[in-house]
Amino acid sequence: SIVSASEFAVNFVVENPQRMSASQNLVVSETTRSSITTTNNSSSTQKPPTAPPGFISISKKKLLKNLDIINGGQRINAWVDSMRASSPTHLKSLPSLSSQQQLNSWIMEHPSALEMFEQIMEASGGKQIVMFLDYDGTLSPIVDDPDKAFMSSKMRRTVKKVAKCFPTAIVTGRCVDKVYNFVKLAELYYAGSHGMDIKGPAKGFSRHKRVKQSLLYQAASEYLPMIDEVCRQLVEKTKSTPGAIVENHKFCASVHFRCVDEKRWSELVLQIRSVLKEYPTLNLTQGRKVFEIRPMIEWDKGKALEFLLQSLGFGNSNSVFPVYIGDDRTDEDAFKMLRDRGEGFGILVSKYPKDTDASYSLLDPSEVMDFLQRLVEWKQMQPRM
């Protein structure tokens, strides 16, 4: 039999050999419009060609739908693999010798910021240090309930001292109001929603002197109604998945899966994607046991860092030394910006080897506090200008 050019054949493997052979030919017909042929005032509808003997016929539309389901499953599996890869519990399960070798190799490339403190301060070369700090996992421990991620009183006192010595900003995925309720320091700059909502203190910092200025910048105001609606749908859609927590960060949203059974991760991904398929202008990314949903705009923590430096008077200056400390994937945008800028450095907070653009590392929030305390002590020992 001859198959027409408008048809193509593929091998179709079926799971039920009792109804079909294990490997059977499949003809897929292009969707065609019914054509009307008029001859001597009579008309007839031209039908698509029938499948040759030994073939079954299926519309191309239906096949593409089936292929989309298959590809969708592959995408879901890719998300789940990524979720596993970012899970510390899976990293702990590696053989101890292999884990230690990986860690030693990684530390060679990203040495401890505490051990390298003197070299770091020497590299600052008298430039103006500006501090940028993530919140969760950096100033506070990672906890199961994001509403209970409290920073210690000692950490708060330390950050307050840092802010007296250097311009200091909190750059976080949380909304500004929520992170401010945790930090409770009015003298800081706050960049919430991954930098899309920026507020400064009443008495901000200028490059040459302190002046009264109030900084406010919002990069995605037009998305506020959309984020509210998406959060409402996500809460409804994920309520059947125990442990899933949806957070509205005003300009973005997050779905925490830290307390979700791993067996239900695929289900959770499907739920999230089923909501987001109706919102093509929103982007889905993954952090530490959390999915982040953000407007698809050219703005991230790196852009927020640049904006804050510009606002402080250091936009095109080579006399500034920015230091960014963070623990999550979203902080990589800031680390990369500092590398590209060639000024300052990033510090990744992690107990495990990770691909990163940060130059140095710290193990956990307690080491972050030690580093900040040493920074304050170092500043207090410097001669006043």
C-alpha positions as CSV (number, residue, x, y, z in Angstrom):
1,S,0.0,0.0,0.0
2,I,1.2,3.5,-0.7
3,V,0.8,6.1,2.0
4,S,0.0,9.7,0.8
5,A,2.3,12.6,1.5
6,S,-0.2,14.0,3.9
7,E,0.2,11.1,6.1
8,F,3.1,9.8,8.1
9,A,3.7,6.5,10.0
10,V,5.1,5.9,13.4
11,N,5.6,2.7,15.4
12,F,3.1,2.6,18.3
13,V,3.8,0.3,21.2
14,V,0.8,-0.7,23.2
15,E,0.7,-2.2,26.6
16,N,-2.2,-4.6,25.9
17,P,-1.0,-7.4,23.6
18,Q,-4.3,-9.2,23.8
19,R,-6.0,-6.3,21.9
20,M,-3.1,-5.3,19.6
21,S,0.3,-6.6,18.6
22,A,3.2,-5.4,20.7
23,S,4.4,-3.2,17.9
24,Q,1.8,-1.9,15.5
25,N,1.9,0.6,12.6
26,L,0.1,3.8,13.2
27,V,-1.0,6.3,10.5
28,V,-1.5,9.9,11.5
29,S,-3.6,12.0,9.1
30,E,-3.2,15.7,8.8
31,T,-6.4,17.5,9.8
32,T,-8.0,18.6,6.6
33,R,-10.9,20.7,5.7
34,S,-13.7,19.1,3.8
35,S,-13.3,20.1,0.2
36,I,-16.3,20.5,-2.2
37,T,-15.9,19.4,-5.8
38,T,-18.5,20.7,-8.2
39,T,-19.1,18.8,-11.4
40,N,-22.3,19.2,-13.5
41,N,-24.0,21.0,-10.5
42,S,-23.3,18.1,-8.2
43,S,-21.1,18.2,-5.1
44,S,-19.3,15.6,-3.1
45,T,-17.2,15.7,0.1
46,Q,-13.7,14.5,-0.3
47,K,-12.8,12.4,2.7
48,P,-9.3,11.9,4.1
49,P,-7.7,8.7,2.8
50,T,-8.3,5.6,4.8
51,A,-5.5,3.8,6.5
52,P,-3.8,1.0,4.5
53,P,-4.3,-2.6,5.8
54,G,-2.4,-3.3,8.9
55,F,-2.5,0.3,10.1
56,I,-4.7,2.1,12.6
57,S,-5.7,5.7,12.1
58,I,-5.4,8.5,14.6
59,S,-5.7,12.2,14.1
60,K,-2.6,14.3,14.3
61,K,-4.3,16.6,16.9
62,K,-4.9,13.6,19.2
63,L,-1.4,12.3,18.8
64,L,0.1,15.7,19.6
65,K,-2.1,15.8,22.7
66,N,-0.8,12.4,23.7
67,L,2.8,13.5,23.0
68,D,2.2,16.7,25.1
69,I,1.1,14.5,28.0
70,I,4.3,12.4,27.6
71,N,6.4,15.6,27.5
72,G,4.5,17.0,30.4
73,G,5.4,14.0,32.4
74,Q,9.0,14.4,31.5
75,R,8.9,18.1,32.6
76,I,7.2,17.0,35.9
77,N,10.0,14.4,36.4
78,A,12.6,17.1,35.7
79,W,11.1,19.3,38.4
80,V,11.0,16.4,40.9
81,D,14.6,15.6,40.2
82,S,15.5,19.2,40.8
83,M,13.6,19.1,44.1
84,R,15.6,16.1,45.2
85,A,18.9,17.6,44.1
86,S,18.3,20.7,46.2
87,S,17.3,18.7,49.3
88,P,19.9,18.4,52.0
89,T,18.5,15.1,53.1
90,H,19.6,13.6,49.8
91,L,23.0,15.2,50.0
92,K,23.5,13.7,53.4
93,S,22.8,10.2,52.0
94,L,25.9,10.3,49.9
95,P,28.8,8.1,51.1
96,S,30.7,10.0,53.8
97,L,34.1,9.8,52.1
98,S,32.7,11.0,48.8
99,S,30.8,13.8,50.5
100,Q,33.9,14.9,52.4
101,Q,36.0,14.9,49.2
102,Q,33.4,17.0,47.4
103,L,33.2,19.4,50.3
104,N,37.0,19.8,50.5
105,S,37.2,20.4,46.8
106,W,34.4,22.9,47.0
107,I,35.9,24.8,50.0
108,M,39.1,25.2,48.0
109,E,37.1,27.1,45.4
110,H,34.9,28.9,47.9
111,P,36.9,29.3,51.1
112,S,35.4,30.3,54.5
113,A,34.8,34.0,54.7
114,L,35.8,33.8,58.4
115,E,39.2,32.2,57.7
116,M,39.8,34.6,54.8
117,F,38.6,37.7,56.8
118,E,41.9,39.6,56.8
119,Q,42.4,39.0,53.1
120,I,38.9,40.2,52.4
121,M,39.3,43.4,54.4
122,E,42.6,44.0,52.7
123,A,40.9,43.7,49.3
124,S,38.4,46.3,50.3
125,G,41.3,48.8,50.0
126,G,39.6,51.6,51.9
127,K,36.5,51.6,49.7
128,Q,33.0,52.2,51.1
129,I,31.6,48.8,52.2
130,V,27.9,48.3,51.5
131,M,26.2,45.3,53.1
132,F,23.4,43.2,51.4
133,L,21.9,40.4,53.5
134,D,19.3,37.8,52.6
135,Y,17.0,36.8,55.5
136,D,15.8,33.2,55.6
137,G,18.8,30.8,56.0
138,T,21.1,33.8,56.4
139,L,20.0,35.9,59.3
140,S,17.5,33.3,60.6
141,P,17.4,29.5,60.5
142,I,15.4,27.7,57.9
143,V,12.2,26.4,59.7
144,D,9.2,24.3,58.7
145,D,6.8,27.1,59.2
146,P,7.8,30.3,57.3
147,D,5.8,32.4,59.7
148,K,8.1,31.3,62.5
149,A,11.5,32.2,60.9
150,F,12.5,34.5,63.8
151,M,15.9,36.0,64.0
152,S,17.6,35.9,67.4
153,S,17.9,39.0,69.6
154,K,21.7,38.6,69.3
155,M,21.5,38.6,65.5
156,R,19.3,41.7,65.6
157,R,21.8,43.6,67.8
158,T,24.6,42.5,65.5
159,V,22.8,43.7,62.3
160,K,22.0,47.0,64.1
161,K,25.7,47.5,64.8
162,V,26.5,46.7,61.2
163,A,24.0,49.3,60.0
164,K,25.7,51.9,62.1
165,C,29.0,51.2,60.4
166,F,27.9,50.6,56.8
167,P,24.8,51.2,54.6
168,T,22.9,47.9,55.0
169,A,20.1,46.3,53.1
170,I,17.9,43.2,53.5
171,V,17.3,41.6,50.1
172,T,14.7,38.8,50.4
173,G,11.9,37.0,48.6
174,R,9.5,37.9,51.4
175,C,7.3,41.0,51.2
176,V,8.8,44.1,52.8
177,D,6.2,44.3,55.6
178,K,6.7,40.7,56.7
179,V,10.4,40.8,56.7
180,Y,10.4,44.2,58.6
181,N,8.2,42.6,61.3
182,F,10.9,40.0,61.7
183,V,13.9,42.4,61.6
184,K,12.4,45.4,63.3
185,L,15.2,47.8,62.4
186,A,14.1,51.1,60.8
187,E,17.6,52.1,59.8
188,L,17.9,49.4,57.1
189,Y,17.0,49.4,53.4
190,Y,14.5,46.6,52.5
191,A,14.3,45.0,49.1
192,G,11.3,42.5,49.3
193,S,9.7,40.3,46.7
194,H,13.1,39.4,45.2
195,G,13.9,43.1,44.9
196,M,10.7,44.2,43.2
197,D,9.6,46.2,46.3
198,I,12.3,48.5,47.7
199,K,12.0,50.9,50.6
200,G,14.6,52.9,52.4
201,P,14.9,54.5,55.8
202,A,13.7,58.0,56.5
203,K,17.3,59.0,57.0
204,G,19.1,57.3,54.2
205,F,22.7,57.2,53.2
206,S,24.3,59.5,50.6
207,R,27.8,58.9,49.3
208,H,29.2,62.0,51.0
209,K,26.8,62.6,53.9
210,R,23.7,61.5,55.6
211,V,20.6,63.3,54.3
212,K,16.9,63.0,54.8
213,Q,15.5,60.9,52.0
214,S,12.9,58.3,51.6
215,L,13.5,55.6,49.0
216,L,10.6,53.8,47.4
217,Y,10.7,51.7,44.2
218,Q,8.2,49.1,43.0
219,A,9.2,47.2,39.8
220,A,6.0,45.3,39.1
221,S,3.0,47.2,40.5
222,E,0.7,46.1,37.6
223,Y,1.1,42.5,38.7
224,L,-0.5,42.9,42.1
225,P,-4.0,41.8,41.2
226,M,-2.7,38.9,39.2
227,I,-0.5,37.7,42.1
228,D,-3.5,37.9,44.5
229,E,-5.6,35.8,42.2
230,V,-2.8,33.2,41.6
231,C,-2.3,32.9,45.4
232,R,-6.0,32.4,45.9
233,Q,-6.1,29.6,43.3
234,L,-2.9,28.0,44.6
235,V,-4.3,27.8,48.1
236,E,-7.4,26.1,46.8
237,K,-5.5,23.8,44.4
238,T,-2.9,22.6,46.9
239,K,-5.2,22.2,50.0
240,S,-5.3,18.5,49.1
241,T,-1.5,18.2,49.5
242,P,-0.6,18.0,53.2
243,G,2.3,20.2,54.2
244,A,2.1,22.6,51.2
245,I,2.2,26.3,52.2
246,V,1.3,29.1,49.9
247,E,2.7,32.6,50.7
248,N,1.7,35.9,49.1
249,H,4.7,38.2,48.9
250,K,2.8,41.0,47.3
251,F,4.8,41.1,44.1
252,C,5.5,37.4,43.9
253,A,4.3,34.2,45.5
254,S,5.9,31.0,46.9
255,V,4.8,27.4,47.5
256,H,6.8,25.7,50.3
257,F,7.2,21.9,50.1
258,R,9.5,21.4,53.0
259,C,6.8,19.5,54.9
260,V,5.3,17.7,51.9
261,D,5.9,14.0,51.6
262,E,8.3,13.3,48.8
263,K,5.9,10.8,47.3
264,R,3.5,13.7,46.7
265,W,6.0,16.1,45.1
266,S,4.8,15.2,41.5
267,E,1.3,15.8,42.6
268,L,2.2,19.3,43.9
269,V,4.1,20.2,40.7
270,L,1.0,19.3,38.7
271,Q,-1.2,21.4,40.9
272,I,1.1,24.4,40.6
273,R,1.4,24.1,36.8
274,S,-2.3,23.7,36.4
275,V,-2.7,27.1,37.9
276,L,0.2,28.8,36.1
277,K,-0.7,27.6,32.6
278,E,-3.4,30.4,32.6
279,Y,-0.7,33.0,33.5
280,P,2.0,33.0,30.8
281,T,3.6,36.2,32.1
282,L,4.5,34.5,35.4
283,N,7.7,32.5,35.8
284,L,8.2,29.4,38.0
285,T,11.6,28.8,39.6
286,Q,12.8,26.7,42.5
287,G,14.7,27.6,45.7
288,R,15.4,25.7,48.9
289,K,12.3,23.5,49.4
290,V,10.2,26.2,47.8
291,F,8.8,27.2,44.4
292,E,8.9,30.8,43.5
293,I,6.4,32.5,41.2
294,R,7.4,35.8,39.9
295,P,6.5,38.2,37.1
296,M,8.4,37.6,33.9
297,I,10.3,40.9,33.9
298,E,13.9,41.9,33.8
299,W,14.3,42.3,37.5
300,D,15.9,40.2,40.3
301,K,18.1,40.5,43.3
302,G,21.0,41.5,41.2
303,K,19.0,44.3,39.6
304,A,17.9,45.4,43.1
305,L,21.5,45.5,44.3
306,E,22.5,47.7,41.3
307,F,19.5,50.0,42.0
308,L,20.4,50.4,45.6
309,L,24.0,51.1,44.8
310,Q,22.8,53.7,42.3
311,S,20.5,55.2,44.9
312,L,23.4,55.4,47.4
313,G,25.5,57.3,44.9
314,F,27.7,54.4,43.8
315,G,26.2,53.6,40.5
316,N,29.3,54.1,38.4
317,S,31.8,54.4,41.2
318,N,34.9,52.3,41.7
319,S,35.2,53.4,45.4
320,V,32.5,51.0,46.6
321,F,32.9,47.4,48.0
322,P,29.6,45.6,48.0
323,V,29.3,42.5,50.1
324,Y,26.3,40.2,49.6
325,I,25.5,37.2,51.9
326,G,22.8,34.8,50.9
327,D,21.9,31.1,50.9
328,D,19.4,30.5,48.0
329,R,19.3,30.1,44.3
330,T,17.7,33.5,43.9
331,D,20.8,35.1,45.5
332,E,22.9,33.8,42.6
333,D,21.6,36.8,40.5
334,A,23.3,39.1,43.0
335,F,26.5,37.0,43.2
336,K,26.8,37.0,39.4
337,M,26.2,40.8,39.2
338,L,29.1,41.3,41.6
339,R,31.4,39.1,39.6
340,D,30.4,40.9,36.4
341,R,30.9,44.2,38.1
342,G,34.3,43.2,39.4
343,E,33.7,44.9,42.7
344,G,33.0,43.4,46.1
345,F,32.1,39.7,46.5
346,G,29.3,37.3,47.4
347,I,29.3,34.9,50.3
348,L,27.1,31.7,50.0
349,V,25.7,30.3,53.2
350,S,25.7,26.5,52.8
351,K,26.9,23.3,54.5
352,Y,26.9,21.5,51.2
353,P,28.7,22.0,47.9
354,K,26.7,24.0,45.3
355,D,27.3,25.6,42.0
356,T,27.6,29.3,42.8
357,D,29.0,32.6,41.6
358,A,29.9,33.5,45.2
359,S,33.5,33.9,46.1
360,Y,33.4,32.7,49.7
361,S,31.2,30.6,52.0
362,L,29.8,30.4,55.5
363,L,28.2,27.3,57.0
364,D,25.1,28.7,58.7
365,P,23.5,31.8,60.3
366,S,25.7,31.5,63.4
367,E,28.8,31.9,61.1
368,V,27.1,34.8,59.4
369,M,26.7,36.5,62.8
370,D,30.4,35.8,63.6
371,F,31.4,37.3,60.3
372,L,29.3,40.4,60.9
373,Q,30.6,40.9,64.4
374,R,34.2,40.7,63.1
375,L,33.3,43.2,60.5
376,V,32.0,45.7,63.1
377,E,35.1,45.2,65.2
378,W,37.3,45.8,62.2
379,K,35.5,49.0,61.4
380,Q,35.7,50.3,64.9
381,M,39.5,49.8,64.8
382,Q,39.9,51.9,61.6
383,P,41.0,55.5,62.0
384,R,38.2,58.0,61.6
385,M,38.4,60.0,58.4
